């Protein structure tokens, strides 16, 4: 049955250049990846680096684990927080998540 059907050929059809389309699609994905993922992450990392550099004695902070405290001592890599009267804990600087407004911790 198939031998009786003659093949149909396109007459004068132009070949489609898929290479250019694939490059444009790849470039589009790179741009989307940059604006939605890479740039915001770099911005957050820069803000966190500035936050850690601005730590000073008396600053009220919260750590990544949720511990609230007042900075009593700052080293190159560590920070000592007073979490209660007479109770001090040592943390890595990178574990500080945010700086709290002055007066947040009234009991310390």
Biopython code that builds the backbone (N, CA, C, O; Angstrom):
import numpy as np
from Bio.PDB.StructureBuilder import StructureBuilder

atoms = [
    (1, "UNK", "N", (0.822, -1.180, 0.000)),
    (1, "UNK", "CA", (0.000, 0.000, 0.000)),
    (1, "UNK", "C", (0.878, 1.261, 0.000)),
    (1, "UNK", "O", (0.566, 2.219, -0.708)),
    (2, "UNK", "N", (1.938, 1.278, 0.758)),
    (2, "UNK", "CA", (2.792, 2.458, 0.845)),
    (2, "UNK", "C", (3.564, 2.655, -0.460)),
    (2, "UNK", "O", (3.902, 3.788, -0.804)),
    (3, "UNK", "N", (3.837, 1.621, -1.161)),
    (3, "UNK", "CA", (4.555, 1.744, -2.423)),
    (3, "UNK", "C", (3.738, 2.491, -3.455)),
    (3, "UNK", "O", (4.309, 3.051, -4.391)),
    (4, "UNK", "N", (2.434, 2.521, -3.319)),
    (4, "UNK", "CA", (1.578, 3.207, -4.281)),
    (4, "UNK", "C", (1.489, 4.718, -4.044)),
    (4, "UNK", "O", (1.073, 5.463, -4.930)),
    (5, "UNK", "N", (1.887, 5.172, -2.830)),
    (5, "UNK", "CA", (1.804, 6.595, -2.504)),
    (5, "UNK", "C", (3.134, 7.244, -2.845)),
    (5, "UNK", "O", (4.177, 6.846, -2.327)),
    (6, "UNK", "N", (3.095, 8.221, -3.696)),
    (6, "UNK", "CA", (4.337, 8.900, -4.067)),
    (6, "UNK", "C", (4.663, 9.976, -3.023)),
    (6, "UNK", "O", (3.766, 10.647, -2.513)),
    (7, "UNK", "N", (5.948, 10.128, -2.714)),
    (7, "UNK", "CA", (6.316, 11.140, -1.723)),
    (7, "UNK", "C", (6.052, 12.552, -2.236)),
    (7, "UNK", "O", (6.217, 12.827, -3.424)),
    (8, "UNK", "N", (5.641, 13.447, -1.338)),
    (8, "UNK", "CA", (5.368, 14.841, -1.696)),
    (8, "UNK", "C", (6.547, 15.690, -1.248)),
    (8, "UNK", "O", (6.929, 15.659, -0.078)),
    (9, "UNK", "N", (7.112, 16.433, -2.152)),
    (9, "UNK", "CA", (8.231, 17.309, -1.852)),
    (9, "UNK", "C", (7.788, 18.761, -1.950)),
    (9, "UNK", "O", (7.029, 19.138, -2.843)),
    (10, "UNK", "N", (8.278, 19.566, -1.012)),
    (10, "UNK", "CA", (7.966, 20.990, -1.062)),
    (10, "UNK", "C", (8.762, 21.621, -2.184)),
    (10, "UNK", "O", (9.959, 21.376, -2.334)),
    (11, "UNK", "N", (8.100, 22.414, -2.948)),
    (11, "UNK", "CA", (8.762, 23.003, -4.092)),
    (11, "UNK", "C", (9.225, 24.418, -3.742)),
    (11, "UNK", "O", (8.416, 25.292, -3.427)),
    (12, "UNK", "N", (10.541, 24.625, -3.804)),
    (12, "UNK", "CA", (11.102, 25.953, -3.569)),
    (12, "UNK", "C", (10.989, 26.419, -2.131)),
    (12, "UNK", "O", (10.993, 27.624, -1.878)),
    (13, "UNK", "N", (10.888, 25.505, -1.185)),
    (13, "UNK", "CA", (10.767, 25.892, 0.214)),
    (13, "UNK", "C", (12.110, 26.320, 0.795)),
    (13, "UNK", "O", (13.141, 25.716, 0.500)),
    (14, "UNK", "N", (12.096, 27.357, 1.616)),
    (14, "UNK", "CA", (13.322, 27.833, 2.247)),
    (14, "UNK", "C", (13.547, 27.059, 3.541)),
    (14, "UNK", "O", (12.598, 26.740, 4.258)),
    (15, "UNK", "N", (14.796, 26.764, 3.828)),
    (15, "UNK", "CA", (15.115, 26.060, 5.074)),
    (15, "UNK", "C", (15.109, 27.058, 6.230)),
    (15, "UNK", "O", (15.585, 28.185, 6.087)),
    (16, "UNK", "N", (14.583, 26.650, 7.347)),
    (16, "UNK", "CA", (14.524, 27.513, 8.529)),
    (16, "UNK", "C", (15.847, 27.441, 9.267)),
    (16, "UNK", "O", (16.384, 26.353, 9.476)),
    (17, "UNK", "N", (16.382, 28.599, 9.667)),
    (17, "UNK", "CA", (17.650, 28.648, 10.394)),
    (17, "UNK", "C", (17.356, 28.636, 11.893)),
    (17, "UNK", "O", (17.085, 29.676, 12.493)),
    (18, "UNK", "N", (17.412, 27.457, 12.482)),
    (18, "UNK", "CA", (17.082, 27.308, 13.901)),
    (18, "UNK", "C", (18.223, 27.760, 14.802)),
    (18, "UNK", "O", (18.004, 27.969, 15.996)),
    (19, "UNK", "N", (19.418, 27.915, 14.277)),
    (19, "UNK", "CA", (20.568, 28.312, 15.096)),
    (19, "UNK", "C", (20.408, 29.684, 15.714)),
    (19, "UNK", "O", (20.718, 29.866, 16.892)),
    (20, "UNK", "N", (19.933, 30.652, 14.950)),
    (20, "UNK", "CA", (19.740, 32.011, 15.459)),
    (20, "UNK", "C", (18.650, 32.029, 16.523)),
    (20, "UNK", "O", (18.800, 32.681, 17.556)),
    (21, "UNK", "N", (17.573, 31.327, 16.281)),
    (21, "UNK", "CA", (16.474, 31.272, 17.246)),
    (21, "UNK", "C", (16.952, 30.669, 18.567)),
    (21, "UNK", "O", (16.591, 31.165, 19.634)),
    (22, "UNK", "N", (17.751, 29.619, 18.512)),
    (22, "UNK", "CA", (18.261, 28.981, 19.737)),
    (22, "UNK", "C", (19.178, 29.917, 20.508)),
    (22, "UNK", "O", (19.141, 29.943, 21.739)),
    (23, "UNK", "N", (20.004, 30.692, 19.798)),
    (23, "UNK", "CA", (20.880, 31.647, 20.486)),
    (23, "UNK", "C", (20.078, 32.753, 21.159)),
    (23, "UNK", "O", (20.394, 33.159, 22.277)),
    (24, "UNK", "N", (19.048, 33.238, 20.487)),
    (24, "UNK", "CA", (18.192, 34.285, 21.076)),
    (24, "UNK", "C", (17.458, 33.736, 22.302)),
    (24, "UNK", "O", (17.337, 34.426, 23.314)),
    (25, "UNK", "N", (16.977, 32.513, 22.212)),
    (25, "UNK", "CA", (16.287, 31.887, 23.336)),
    (25, "UNK", "C", (17.228, 31.706, 24.523)),
    (25, "UNK", "O", (16.847, 31.967, 25.664)),
    (26, "UNK", "N", (18.451, 31.263, 24.259)),
    (26, "UNK", "CA", (19.442, 31.083, 25.321)),
    (26, "UNK", "C", (19.794, 32.416, 25.970)),
    (26, "UNK", "O", (19.900, 32.500, 27.194)),
    (27, "UNK", "N", (19.975, 33.450, 25.169)),
    (27, "UNK", "CA", (20.277, 34.777, 25.711)),
    (27, "UNK", "C", (19.111, 35.290, 26.558)),
    (27, "UNK", "O", (19.322, 35.931, 27.587)),
    (28, "UNK", "N", (17.890, 35.008, 26.126)),
    (28, "UNK", "CA", (16.719, 35.405, 26.917)),
    (28, "UNK", "C", (16.688, 34.734, 28.273)),
    (28, "UNK", "O", (16.372, 35.374, 29.276)),
    (29, "UNK", "N", (17.015, 33.447, 28.317)),
    (29, "UNK", "CA", (17.065, 32.738, 29.600)),
    (29, "UNK", "C", (18.152, 33.297, 30.504)),
    (29, "UNK", "O", (17.953, 33.407, 31.713)),
    (30, "UNK", "N", (19.289, 33.648, 29.940)),
    (30, "UNK", "CA", (20.380, 34.215, 30.741)),
    (30, "UNK", "C", (19.953, 35.551, 31.343)),
    (30, "UNK", "O", (20.231, 35.818, 32.512)),
    (31, "UNK", "N", (19.291, 36.379, 30.569)),
    (31, "UNK", "CA", (18.829, 37.682, 31.065)),
    (31, "UNK", "C", (17.793, 37.500, 32.166)),
    (31, "UNK", "O", (17.850, 38.180, 33.191)),
    (32, "UNK", "N", (16.856, 36.596, 31.963)),
    (32, "UNK", "CA", (15.836, 36.326, 32.988)),
    (32, "UNK", "C", (16.486, 35.796, 34.256)),
    (32, "UNK", "O", (16.132, 36.229, 35.353)),
    (33, "UNK", "N", (17.429, 34.868, 34.130)),
    (33, "UNK", "CA", (18.134, 34.315, 35.280)),
    (33, "UNK", "C", (18.870, 35.411, 36.041)),
    (33, "UNK", "O", (18.857, 35.430, 37.271)),
    (34, "UNK", "N", (19.515, 36.325, 35.310)),
    (34, "UNK", "CA", (20.260, 37.406, 35.947)),
    (34, "UNK", "C", (19.339, 38.315, 36.755)),
    (34, "UNK", "O", (19.621, 38.604, 37.918)),
    (35, "UNK", "N", (18.237, 38.770, 36.150)),
    (35, "UNK", "CA", (17.371, 39.727, 36.831)),
    (35, "UNK", "C", (16.511, 39.115, 37.926)),
    (35, "UNK", "O", (16.165, 39.810, 38.881)),
    (36, "UNK", "N", (16.155, 37.845, 37.823)),
    (36, "UNK", "CA", (15.278, 37.238, 38.823)),
    (36, "UNK", "C", (16.022, 36.520, 39.939)),
    (36, "UNK", "O", (15.472, 36.356, 41.028)),
    (37, "UNK", "N", (17.255, 36.087, 39.701)),
    (37, "UNK", "CA", (17.943, 35.301, 40.718)),
    (37, "UNK", "C", (19.288, 35.895, 41.133)),
    (37, "UNK", "O", (19.510, 36.127, 42.321)),
    (38, "UNK", "N", (20.166, 36.140, 40.210)),
    (38, "UNK", "CA", (21.527, 36.514, 40.544)),
    (38, "UNK", "C", (21.601, 37.918, 41.143)),
    (38, "UNK", "O", (22.218, 38.104, 42.192)),
    (39, "UNK", "N", (20.996, 38.887, 40.508)),
    (39, "UNK", "CA", (21.073, 40.274, 40.971)),
    (39, "UNK", "C", (20.462, 40.475, 42.358)),
    (39, "UNK", "O", (21.096, 41.115, 43.198)),
    (40, "UNK", "N", (19.257, 39.958, 42.640)),
    (40, "UNK", "CA", (18.712, 40.130, 43.993)),
    (40, "UNK", "C", (19.560, 39.441, 45.064)),
    (40, "UNK", "O", (19.707, 39.965, 46.168)),
    (41, "UNK", "N", (20.118, 38.271, 44.746)),
    (41, "UNK", "CA", (20.946, 37.565, 45.726)),
    (41, "UNK", "C", (22.220, 38.353, 46.006)),
    (41, "UNK", "O", (22.645, 38.443, 47.158)),
    (42, "UNK", "N", (22.830, 38.920, 44.985)),
    (42, "UNK", "CA", (24.039, 39.724, 45.174)),
    (42, "UNK", "C", (23.723, 40.971, 45.999)),
    (42, "UNK", "O", (24.535, 41.400, 46.819)),
    (43, "UNK", "N", (22.550, 41.546, 45.779)),
    (43, "UNK", "CA", (22.141, 42.731, 46.540)),
    (43, "UNK", "C", (21.968, 42.388, 48.020)),
    (43, "UNK", "O", (22.419, 43.134, 48.889)),
    (44, "UNK", "N", (21.310, 41.248, 48.307)),
    (44, "UNK", "CA", (21.140, 40.821, 49.706)),
    (44, "UNK", "C", (22.480, 40.527, 50.362)),
    (44, "UNK", "O", (22.687, 40.870, 51.527)),
    (45, "UNK", "N", (23.391, 39.898, 49.632)),
    (45, "UNK", "CA", (24.714, 39.591, 50.179)),
    (45, "UNK", "C", (25.486, 40.870, 50.495)),
    (45, "UNK", "O", (26.170, 40.946, 51.516)),
    (46, "UNK", "N", (25.379, 41.869, 49.629)),
    (46, "UNK", "CA", (26.049, 43.150, 49.865)),
    (46, "UNK", "C", (25.473, 43.848, 51.098)),
    (46, "UNK", "O", (26.221, 44.388, 51.913)),
    (47, "UNK", "N", (24.145, 43.838, 51.233)),
    (47, "UNK", "CA", (23.503, 44.451, 52.400)),
    (47, "UNK", "C", (23.917, 43.755, 53.690)),
    (47, "UNK", "O", (24.150, 44.415, 54.703)),
    (48, "UNK", "N", (24.010, 42.416, 53.664)),
    (48, "UNK", "CA", (24.407, 41.663, 54.862)),
    (48, "UNK", "C", (25.863, 41.957, 55.216)),
    (48, "UNK", "O", (26.204, 42.065, 56.394)),
    (49, "UNK", "N", (26.714, 42.086, 54.214)),
    (49, "UNK", "CA", (28.122, 42.413, 54.457)),
    (49, "UNK", "C", (28.241, 43.791, 55.104)),
    (49, "UNK", "O", (29.028, 43.975, 56.033)),
    (50, "UNK", "N", (27.460, 44.762, 54.614)),
    (50, "UNK", "CA", (27.461, 46.100, 55.211)),
    (50, "UNK", "C", (26.912, 46.071, 56.635)),
    (50, "UNK", "O", (27.408, 46.792, 57.502)),
    (51, "UNK", "N", (25.891, 45.243, 56.888)),
    (51, "UNK", "CA", (25.315, 45.109, 58.229)),
    (51, "UNK", "C", (26.368, 44.574, 59.198)),
    (51, "UNK", "O", (26.510, 45.089, 60.307)),
    (52, "UNK", "N", (27.095, 43.560, 58.792)),
    (52, "UNK", "CA", (28.119, 42.970, 59.662)),
    (52, "UNK", "C", (29.256, 43.955, 59.907)),
    (52, "UNK", "O", (29.802, 44.015, 61.008)),
    (53, "UNK", "N", (29.611, 44.723, 58.885)),
    (53, "UNK", "CA", (30.685, 45.706, 59.043)),
    (53, "UNK", "C", (30.269, 46.850, 59.974)),
    (53, "UNK", "O", (31.126, 47.488, 60.587)),
    (54, "UNK", "N", (28.978, 47.112, 60.083)),
    (54, "UNK", "CA", (28.508, 48.235, 60.907)),
    (54, "UNK", "C", (28.233, 47.846, 62.357)),
    (54, "UNK", "O", (27.810, 48.692, 63.145)),
    (55, "UNK", "N", (28.464, 46.586, 62.727)),
    (55, "UNK", "CA", (28.216, 46.173, 64.116)),
    (55, "UNK", "C", (29.143, 46.919, 65.057)),
    (55, "UNK", "O", (30.340, 47.048, 64.800)),
    (56, "UNK", "N", (28.574, 47.410, 66.154)),
    (56, "UNK", "CA", (29.333, 48.164, 67.146)),
    (56, "UNK", "C", (28.782, 47.842, 68.520)),
    (56, "UNK", "O", (27.678, 47.312, 68.641)),
    (57, "UNK", "N", (29.533, 48.155, 69.541)),
    (57, "UNK", "CA", (29.112, 47.900, 70.914)),
    (57, "UNK", "C", (27.824, 48.670, 71.203)),
    (57, "UNK", "O", (27.721, 49.858, 70.898)),
    (58, "UNK", "N", (26.842, 47.983, 71.794)),
    (58, "UNK", "CA", (25.567, 48.597, 72.139)),
    (58, "UNK", "C", (24.481, 48.390, 71.093)),
    (58, "UNK", "O", (23.323, 48.729, 71.335)),
    (59, "UNK", "N", (24.831, 47.844, 69.945)),
    (59, "UNK", "CA", (23.840, 47.592, 68.897)),
    (59, "UNK", "C", (22.965, 46.407, 69.283)),
    (59, "UNK", "O", (23.472, 45.384, 69.743)),
    (60, "UNK", "N", (21.674, 46.538, 69.101)),
    (60, "UNK", "CA", (20.737, 45.450, 69.389)),
    (60, "UNK", "C", (20.490, 44.666, 68.103)),
    (60, "UNK", "O", (20.124, 45.234, 67.074)),
    (61, "UNK", "N", (20.698, 43.335, 68.182)),
    (61, "UNK", "CA", (20.621, 42.497, 66.979)),
    (61, "UNK", "C", (19.809, 41.241, 67.242)),
    (61, "UNK", "O", (19.516, 40.892, 68.385)),
    (62, "UNK", "N", (19.453, 40.571, 66.153)),
    (62, "UNK", "CA", (18.827, 39.251, 66.219)),
    (62, "UNK", "C", (19.670, 38.334, 65.340)),
    (62, "UNK", "O", (20.082, 38.723, 64.247)),
    (63, "UNK", "N", (19.926, 37.114, 65.814)),
    (63, "UNK", "CA", (20.721, 36.154, 65.044)),
    (63, "UNK", "C", (19.822, 35.330, 64.135)),
    (63, "UNK", "O", (18.595, 35.417, 64.201)),
    (64, "UNK", "N", (20.450, 34.535, 63.293)),
    (64, "UNK", "CA", (19.700, 33.670, 62.400)),
    (64, "UNK", "C", (18.879, 32.637, 63.144)),
    (64, "UNK", "O", (17.859, 32.174, 62.634)),
    (65, "UNK", "N", (19.306, 32.268, 64.343)),
    (65, "UNK", "CA", (18.578, 31.304, 65.157)),
    (65, "UNK", "C", (17.480, 31.925, 65.996)),
    (65, "UNK", "O", (16.759, 31.213, 66.696)),
    (66, "UNK", "N", (17.338, 33.261, 65.938)),
    (66, "UNK", "CA", (16.268, 33.933, 66.661)),
    (66, "UNK", "C", (16.662, 34.456, 68.027)),
    (66, "UNK", "O", (15.793, 34.883, 68.789)),
    (67, "UNK", "N", (17.942, 34.439, 68.363)),
    (67, "UNK", "CA", (18.404, 34.944, 69.651)),
    (67, "UNK", "C", (18.550, 36.462, 69.564)),
    (67, "UNK", "O", (19.222, 36.986, 68.675)),
    (68, "UNK", "N", (17.901, 37.162, 70.511)),
    (68, "UNK", "CA", (17.991, 38.617, 70.584)),
    (68, "UNK", "C", (19.039, 38.996, 71.609)),
    (68, "UNK", "O", (19.142, 38.364, 72.660)),
    (69, "UNK", "N", (19.818, 40.027, 71.310)),
    (69, "UNK", "CA", (20.816, 40.452, 72.269)),
    (69, "UNK", "C", (21.436, 41.781, 71.899)),
    (69, "UNK", "O", (21.238, 42.318, 70.809)),
    (70, "UNK", "N", (22.209, 42.296, 72.870)),
    (70, "UNK", "CA", (22.916, 43.554, 72.683)),
    (70, "UNK", "C", (24.401, 43.239, 72.545)),
    (70, "UNK", "O", (24.948, 42.468, 73.332)),
    (71, "UNK", "N", (25.049, 43.830, 71.555)),
    (71, "UNK", "CA", (26.460, 43.574, 71.298)),
    (71, "UNK", "C", (27.287, 44.188, 72.417)),
    (71, "UNK", "O", (27.158, 45.373, 72.723)),
    (72, "UNK", "N", (28.154, 43.351, 73.035)),
    (72, "UNK", "CA", (29.052, 43.848, 74.074)),
    (72, "UNK", "C", (30.508, 43.848, 73.625)),
    (72, "UNK", "O", (31.319, 44.605, 74.157)),
    (73, "UNK", "N", (30.845, 43.004, 72.648)),
    (73, "UNK", "CA", (32.226, 42.934, 72.167)),
    (73, "UNK", "C", (32.209, 42.471, 70.716)),
    (73, "UNK", "O", (31.441, 41.580, 70.352)),
    (74, "UNK", "N", (33.062, 43.082, 69.883)),
    (74, "UNK", "CA", (33.152, 42.725, 68.471)),
    (74, "UNK", "C", (34.594, 42.358, 68.154)),
    (74, "UNK", "O", (35.509, 43.142, 68.404)),
    (75, "UNK", "N", (34.798, 41.147, 67.597)),
    (75, "UNK", "CA", (36.106, 40.685, 67.123)),
    (75, "UNK", "C", (36.102, 40.716, 65.601)),
    (75, "UNK", "O", (35.173, 41.225, 64.975)),
    (76, "UNK", "N", (37.169, 40.155, 65.015)),
    (76, "UNK", "CA", (37.222, 40.055, 63.555)),
    (76, "UNK", "C", (36.166, 39.094, 63.024)),
    (76, "UNK", "O", (35.504, 39.384, 62.027)),
    (77, "UNK", "N", (36.004, 37.940, 63.692)),
    (77, "UNK", "CA", (35.087, 36.914, 63.204)),
    (77, "UNK", "C", (33.915, 36.646, 64.147)),
    (77, "UNK", "O", (32.944, 36.000, 63.753)),
    (78, "UNK", "N", (33.992, 37.130, 65.378)),
    (78, "UNK", "CA", (32.982, 36.805, 66.378)),
    (78, "UNK", "C", (32.400, 38.070, 66.995)),
    (78, "UNK", "O", (33.002, 39.144, 66.963)),
    (79, "UNK", "N", (31.216, 37.902, 67.553)),
    (79, "UNK", "CA", (30.544, 38.971, 68.267)),
    (79, "UNK", "C", (29.974, 38.368, 69.552)),
    (79, "UNK", "O", (29.437, 37.261, 69.538)),
    (80, "UNK", "N", (30.093, 39.098, 70.655)),
    (80, "UNK", "CA", (29.561, 38.646, 71.941)),
    (80, "UNK", "C", (28.277, 39.423, 72.211)),
    (80, "UNK", "O", (28.257, 40.654, 72.192)),
    (81, "UNK", "N", (27.197, 38.667, 72.464)),
    (81, "UNK", "CA", (25.897, 39.274, 72.725)),
    (81, "UNK", "C", (25.504, 39.060, 74.171)),
    (81, "UNK", "O", (25.690, 37.975, 74.722)),
    (82, "UNK", "N", (24.962, 40.099, 74.782)),
    (82, "UNK", "CA", (24.373, 39.975, 76.110)),
    (82, "UNK", "C", (22.890, 39.690, 75.891)),
    (82, "UNK", "O", (22.135, 40.558, 75.452)),
    (83, "UNK", "N", (22.486, 38.453, 76.205)),
    (83, "UNK", "CA", (21.101, 38.039, 75.948)),
    (83, "UNK", "C", (20.209, 38.249, 77.164)),
    (83, "UNK", "O", (18.986, 38.296, 77.036)),
    (84, "UNK", "N", (20.808, 38.376, 78.333)),
    (84, "UNK", "CA", (20.102, 38.665, 79.564)),
    (84, "UNK", "C", (21.112, 39.308, 80.505)),
    (84, "UNK", "O", (22.306, 39.321, 80.205)),
    (85, "UNK", "N", (20.662, 39.838, 81.631)),
    (85, "UNK", "CA", (21.611, 40.478, 82.546)),
    (85, "UNK", "C", (22.637, 39.465, 83.028)),
    (85, "UNK", "O", (22.292, 38.475, 83.673)),
    (86, "UNK", "N", (23.905, 39.724, 82.709)),
    (86, "UNK", "CA", (24.986, 38.849, 83.143)),
    (86, "UNK", "C", (25.180, 37.609, 82.279)),
    (86, "UNK", "O", (26.087, 36.824, 82.557)),
    (87, "UNK", "N", (24.378, 37.401, 81.256)),
    (87, "UNK", "CA", (24.505, 36.227, 80.388)),
    (87, "UNK", "C", (24.990, 36.680, 79.009)),
    (87, "UNK", "O", (24.286, 37.388, 78.289)),
    (88, "UNK", "N", (26.205, 36.258, 78.659)),
    (88, "UNK", "CA", (26.770, 36.620, 77.370)),
    (88, "UNK", "C", (27.010, 35.373, 76.545)),
    (88, "UNK", "O", (27.415, 34.336, 77.070)),
    (89, "UNK", "N", (26.759, 35.478, 75.259)),
    (89, "UNK", "CA", (26.961, 34.355, 74.337)),
    (89, "UNK", "C", (27.799, 34.846, 73.156)),
    (89, "UNK", "O", (27.665, 35.982, 72.702)),
    (90, "UNK", "N", (28.669, 33.950, 72.675)),
    (90, "UNK", "CA", (29.542, 34.287, 71.562)),
    (90, "UNK", "C", (28.989, 33.684, 70.276)),
    (90, "UNK", "O", (28.667, 32.496, 70.231)),
    (91, "UNK", "N", (28.878, 34.503, 69.227)),
    (91, "UNK", "CA", (28.353, 34.077, 67.929)),
    (91, "UNK", "C", (29.326, 34.479, 66.831)),
    (91, "UNK", "O", (30.125, 35.401, 66.995)),
    (92, "UNK", "N", (29.244, 33.777, 65.715)),
    (92, "UNK", "CA", (29.969, 34.220, 64.530)),
    (92, "UNK", "C", (29.254, 35.450, 63.986)),
    (92, "UNK", "O", (28.031, 35.562, 64.072)),
    (93, "UNK", "N", (30.023, 36.359, 63.432)),
    (93, "UNK", "CA", (29.418, 37.577, 62.887)),
    (93, "UNK", "C", (28.403, 37.271, 61.799)),
    (93, "UNK", "O", (27.384, 37.951, 61.683)),
    (94, "UNK", "N", (28.682, 36.244, 61.002)),
    (94, "UNK", "CA", (27.792, 35.936, 59.885)),
    (94, "UNK", "C", (26.423, 35.441, 60.341)),
    (94, "UNK", "O", (25.488, 35.408, 59.541)),
    (95, "UNK", "N", (26.285, 35.053, 61.615)),
    (95, "UNK", "CA", (24.993, 34.576, 62.100)),
    (95, "UNK", "C", (24.045, 35.716, 62.473)),
    (95, "UNK", "O", (22.867, 35.479, 62.739)),
    (96, "UNK", "N", (24.547, 36.943, 62.495)),
    (96, "UNK", "CA", (23.682, 38.090, 62.781)),
    (96, "UNK", "C", (22.793, 38.332, 61.567)),
    (96, "UNK", "O", (23.281, 38.541, 60.456)),
    (97, "UNK", "N", (21.490, 38.302, 61.792)),
    (97, "UNK", "CA", (20.539, 38.414, 60.689)),
    (97, "UNK", "C", (20.036, 39.837, 60.485)),
    (97, "UNK", "O", (19.837, 40.264, 59.348)),
    (98, "UNK", "N", (19.826, 40.578, 61.577)),
    (98, "UNK", "CA", (19.274, 41.925, 61.436)),
    (98, "UNK", "C", (19.625, 42.769, 62.645)),
    (98, "UNK", "O", (19.891, 42.251, 63.730)),
    (99, "UNK", "N", (19.623, 44.062, 62.441)),
    (99, "UNK", "CA", (19.828, 45.025, 63.523)),
    (99, "UNK", "C", (18.449, 45.520, 63.937)),
    (99, "UNK", "O", (17.627, 45.883, 63.096)),
    (100, "UNK", "N", (18.208, 45.531, 65.240)),
    (100, "UNK", "CA", (16.915, 45.988, 65.776)),
    (100, "UNK", "C", (16.979, 47.479, 66.091)),
    (100, "UNK", "O", (18.061, 48.021, 66.314)),
    (101, "UNK", "N", (15.837, 48.136, 66.111)),
    (101, "UNK", "CA", (15.810, 49.558, 66.496)),
    (101, "UNK", "C", (16.231, 49.728, 67.964)),
    (101, "UNK", "O", (15.988, 48.852, 68.794)),
    (102, "UNK", "N", (16.849, 50.841, 68.260)),
    (102, "UNK", "CA", (17.278, 51.124, 69.627)),
    (102, "UNK", "C", (16.095, 51.080, 70.584)),
    (102, "UNK", "O", (15.020, 51.594, 70.274)),
    (103, "UNK", "N", (16.292, 50.465, 71.746)),
    (103, "UNK", "CA", (15.257, 50.391, 72.761)),
    (103, "UNK", "C", (14.348, 49.190, 72.636)),
    (103, "UNK", "O", (13.404, 49.057, 73.414)),
    (104, "UNK", "N", (14.597, 48.321, 71.693)),
    (104, "UNK", "CA", (13.762, 47.117, 71.537)),
    (104, "UNK", "C", (13.933, 46.193, 72.726)),
    (104, "UNK", "O", (12.959, 45.631, 73.227)),
    (105, "UNK", "N", (15.163, 46.032, 73.178)),
    (105, "UNK", "CA", (15.463, 45.141, 74.313)),
    (105, "UNK", "C", (15.578, 46.001, 75.573)),
    (105, "UNK", "O", (16.647, 46.538, 75.864)),
    (106, "UNK", "N", (14.503, 46.128, 76.301)),
    (106, "UNK", "CA", (14.488, 46.977, 77.494)),
    (106, "UNK", "C", (14.970, 46.255, 78.726)),
    (106, "UNK", "O", (15.434, 46.897, 79.668)),
    (107, "UNK", "N", (14.874, 44.916, 78.751)),
    (107, "UNK", "CA", (15.215, 44.170, 79.962)),
    (107, "UNK", "C", (16.717, 43.940, 80.109)),
    (107, "UNK", "O", (17.167, 43.512, 81.172)),
    (108, "UNK", "N", (17.492, 44.212, 79.078)),
    (108, "UNK", "CA", (18.946, 43.955, 79.190)),
    (108, "UNK", "C", (19.634, 45.201, 79.658)),
    (108, "UNK", "O", (20.854, 45.209, 79.821)),
]
sb = StructureBuilder()
sb.init_structure("model")
sb.init_model(0)
sb.init_chain("A")
sb.init_seg("    ")
for serial, (resi, resn, name, xyz) in enumerate(atoms, 1):
    if name == "N":
        sb.init_residue(resn, " ", resi, " ")
    sb.init_atom(name, np.array(xyz, "f"), 0.0, 1.0, " ", f" {name:<3s}", serial, name[0])
structure = sb.get_structure()
